[in-house]
Amino acid sequence: MKKLVLSVLAVLSLFTIAGCKKSDAFVLGLDASFPPMGFTEANGEIVGYDIDLAKEVSKRLGLKFEARPISWEAKEMELSSGTIDCIWNGLTITQERKDAMAMSEPYLINDQVLVVRENSEIYSLSDAADCVVGCQSGSSAEDAINGNLDFSASLKKIVFYEDNLTALTDLEVGGVDAVVMDSIVAEYTITASKKALRVVAEPLENEAYGIGFKKDEAGEKLREQVWSTLKEMTEDGTVAAISTKWFGSDISVIGE
C-alpha cells in the first residue's frame, strides 16, 4: 500500500512539474479553412500563421503539436470536453468568450468587413440595404451583424455557411450580394486566389484576436505558459519573421 501511495504521489508530482498538462501533446482546435490563420493545403497539410506560431510554442514547451479540425459552431464544447487544449484560429476576443474561456491577450488586430464582387455597387454599409448577405455560422462576423442593429435591420436576408471559403464561392456566382468576414482573411484570400472580389472600405466592427483555453486551473496555467513563450518569441524576432512570411510585414501586437 505504501509503495502504491508513493507511486501515485510521484505521478501527481510529474503533472505539477508539467504545469498541470496531463499529456505531452498540444492539441490546437481550428476551422481548417481559414486562411491565412489556419487552412488545409491540397496535399492535406494544415498550414498558416497561427499554425507556425503554435508549432514553435509547442517546440519550446517540449510538447507534441497537433492541429485538429473542428466544427466552429461546436468550438466551446470541444474545449470544455478536453478534446482540444486551445482554440487558436483567428478567435475574436469578446466578453462572452472571456466568460466561457481563459482568453489570452490580443496577438493581432482585425476588422469585420463586407466583401463584394468587383463590379458591385456596394461601397459602404448603407449600400447593402435590401441585399442578401452571408457569413460563417457561429463566427464573430455573425456577432458583428447582430450587434449592428441598423445594418442587420436593413438587410433583405442573412445566409449562413459552414466556412468563409464556401461563402466566398457563393458570392462569386451571385448566391449572395456580400459576405461579412475578417479583413485579414479576406485580403489574403482575394490576393492569393486572384478572385474578382474586393473589400468595402467601411468596416462593420473592429476587433482583436486571442487564444482560448479551458477555463480551469490547468487551462489558465497553459495559457500563461503559451503567452510567456510568445513574448519570448517576440523578443528574439521569431514572431516578426513568421508575420512577415504570411503578411509581408510584422503586424503582431504581442506585448503591446
C-alpha positions in Angstrom: 0.0 0.0 0.0 2.8 2.4 0.9 4.5 1.8 -2.5 1.2 2.4 -4.2 0.8 5.7 -2.4 4.3 6.8 -3.3 3.7 5.9 -6.9 0.6 7.9 -7.1 2.3 10.9 -5.4 5.2 10.6 -7.9 2.8 10.7 -10.9 0.9 13.7 -9.4 4.3 15.4 -8.9 5.1 15.0 -12.6 1.8 16.5 -13.5 2.6 19.5 -11.3 6.0 20.0 -12.8 4.4 19.9 -16.3 2.1 22.8 -15.2 -0.9 20.5 -14.9 -0.6 19.4 -18.6 -1.5 15.7 -18.4 -0.1 14.7 -21.7 2.9 15.6 -23.9 0.5 16.8 -26.7 -0.6 20.3 -27.5 -3.9 20.0 -29.5 -5.0 23.1 -31.3 -8.6 23.2 -32.4 -9.4 25.2 -35.6 -11.6 25.7 -38.6 -9.1 24.3 -41.2 -10.4 26.6 -44.0 -9.5 30.0 -42.5 -6.5 31.3 -44.5 -4.0 32.6 -43.6 -4.5 31.8 -39.9 -5.0 28.0 -40.4 -6.1 26.1 -43.5 -5.6 22.9 -45.4 -3.4 22.7 -48.5 -4.1 20.5 -51.5 -1.8 17.8 -50.0 -3.8 17.7 -46.8 -1.3 19.6 -44.7 -2.7 22.2 -42.3 -0.6 25.4 -42.5 -1.0 29.1 -41.6 0.2 31.9 -39.4 -1.4 30.6 -36.2 -0.1 27.1 -37.1 3.5 28.4 -37.4 3.3 30.3 -34.1 1.7 27.3 -32.3 4.3 24.8 -33.7 7.2 27.0 -32.4 5.5 27.4 -29.0 4.9 23.6 -28.7 8.6 23.0 -29.6 9.8 25.4 -26.9 7.5 23.9 -24.3 8.6 20.4 -25.2 5.1 19.4 -26.4 4.0 17.4 -29.5 1.9 19.7 -31.7 -1.4 18.6 -33.3 -3.8 20.7 -35.4 -7.3 19.2 -35.1 -10.1 20.5 -37.4 -13.4 21.1 -35.5 -16.8 22.5 -36.3 -16.6 26.2 -35.5 -20.1 26.2 -34.0 -19.0 23.4 -31.5 -15.7 25.0 -30.5 -16.7 25.8 -26.9 -17.9 22.2 -26.4 -14.7 20.8 -27.9 -12.7 22.9 -25.5 -14.7 22.2 -22.4 -14.7 18.5 -23.0 -10.9 18.4 -23.3 -10.9 17.2 -26.9 -8.6 20.1 -27.6 -6.2 22.2 -25.5 -7.0 25.5 -27.1 -8.8 27.4 -29.8 -6.1 29.2 -31.9 -7.6 30.2 -35.2 -8.3 33.9 -35.6 -10.6 33.7 -32.5 -12.1 37.2 -31.8 -11.9 38.3 -28.1 -15.4 39.1 -26.8 -16.8 39.4 -23.3 -18.9 36.3 -23.8 -15.8 34.3 -24.8 -13.9 35.7 -21.8 -16.6 34.4 -19.6 -16.5 31.0 -21.2 -12.8 30.5 -21.7 -9.4 31.5 -20.3 -8.6 34.0 -23.1 -5.1 35.3 -23.8 -4.2 38.9 -24.5 -4.6 40.1 -28.1 -2.0 39.0 -30.6 -3.5 40.5 -33.8 -5.9 43.3 -34.7 -8.7 42.7 -37.2 -11.9 44.2 -38.7 -15.1 42.7 -39.7 -15.7 43.8 -43.3 -18.0 43.4 -46.3 -16.6 41.5 -49.2 -18.3 42.1 -52.6 -17.8 41.3 -56.2 -15.5 43.8 -58.1 -18.4 45.1 -60.2 -20.7 45.5 -57.1 -22.4 48.9 -56.4 -21.8 48.4 -52.7 -19.2 50.8 -51.4 -20.5 51.4 -47.9 -22.6 49.6 -45.2 -25.6 51.6 -46.2 -25.3 50.5 -49.8 -26.0 46.9 -48.6 -29.6 47.8 -47.7 -32.1 45.3 -49.1 -29.2 42.9 -50.1 -28.6 39.3 -49.3 -25.5 39.0 -47.0 -23.7 35.8 -46.0 -21.4 34.9 -43.1 -19.9 31.9 -41.3 -22.3 30.4 -38.8 -21.2 30.9 -35.2 -18.5 33.4 -36.1 -17.6 36.9 -34.9 -19.0 38.0 -38.3 -22.4 36.8 -37.3 -22.0 38.6 -33.9 -20.9 41.8 -35.8 -24.0 41.7 -38.0 -26.3 41.1 -35.0 -24.5 43.8 -33.0 -25.2 46.5 -35.6 -28.9 46.8 -35.4 -29.3 49.4 -38.2 -27.2 47.3 -40.6 -28.9 44.0 -39.8 -32.4 45.5 -40.0 -31.6 47.0 -43.4 -30.7 43.6 -44.9 -33.1 41.6 -47.1 -31.7 38.2 -45.8 -28.7 36.7 -44.0 -27.4 33.4 -45.3 -25.2 31.2 -43.1 -22.3 29.0 -44.2 -20.1 26.3 -42.7 -16.9 28.3 -43.6 -15.8 31.5 -45.2 -14.4 29.9 -48.4 -17.8 28.4 -49.2 -19.4 31.8 -48.6 -16.9 33.5 -51.0 -17.5 30.9 -53.6 -21.3 31.5 -53.4 -20.6 35.3 -53.6 -18.6 34.8 -56.8 -21.5 33.1 -58.5 -24.1 35.6 -57.3 -25.7 33.5 -54.5 -25.4 36.5 -52.1 -24.6 40.1 -52.6 -21.9 40.4 -49.9 -20.1 38.4 -47.3 -19.2 39.6 -43.8 -15.8 38.2 -42.7 -12.4 39.0 -41.1 -10.4 41.6 -43.1 -7.2 39.6 -42.6 -8.7 36.5 -44.1 -10.5 38.5 -46.9 -7.4 40.4 -48.0 -5.2 37.3 -48.0 -7.7 35.1 -49.9 -8.5 37.7 -52.6 -4.8 38.3 -53.2 -3.8 34.6 -53.2 -6.7 33.4 -55.3 -7.0 36.5 -57.6 -10.7 36.3 -57.2 -12.8 39.1 -58.7 -13.7 40.4 -55.3 -13.0 43.5 -53.2 -13.3 44.6 -49.6 -15.6 47.5 -48.7 -13.5 50.2 -47.0 -16.0 50.9 -44.2 -15.6 48.3 -41.5 -18.5 46.8 -39.6 -16.6 46.3 -36.4 -13.1 46.5 -35.0 -11.7 43.5 -33.0 -8.7 41.7 -31.7 -7.6 38.0 -32.0 -6.8 35.9 -28.9 -6.2 32.3 -27.9 -8.9 30.5 -25.9 -8.1 27.9 -23.3 -10.3 25.8 -21.0 -11.4 27.9 -18.0 -9.9 25.9 -15.2 -6.6 25.8 -13.3 -4.9 23.6 -16.0 -6.1 25.8 -18.8 -5.1 29.0 -17.2 -1.7 27.6 -16.4 -1.3 26.6 -20.1 -2.4 30.0 -21.2 0.3 31.6 -19.1 3.0 29.2 -20.5 1.9 29.8 -24.1 1.7 33.6 -23.7 5.1 33.8 -21.9 6.6 31.8 -24.8 5.0 34.1 -27.4 6.6 37.1 -25.7 10.0 35.4 -25.8 9.4 34.7 -29.5 8.6 38.4 -30.0 11.7 39.5 -28.3 14.0 37.2 -30.3 12.4 38.1 -33.6 10.7 34.8 -34.3 7.2 36.3 -34.3 8.3 39.1 -36.7 9.7 36.5 -39.1 6.5 34.4 -39.1 4.3 37.5 -39.5 6.4 38.8 -42.5 6.2 35.3 -44.1 2.4 35.5 -44.1 1.6 39.2 -44.2 4.6 40.8 -45.7 5.4 42.8 -42.5 5.2 42.4 -38.7 1.6 43.1 -37.7 1.8 41.3 -34.4 0.6 43.2 -31.2 2.0 40.7 -28.7 3.3 42.5 -25.6 1.9 45.9 -26.7 
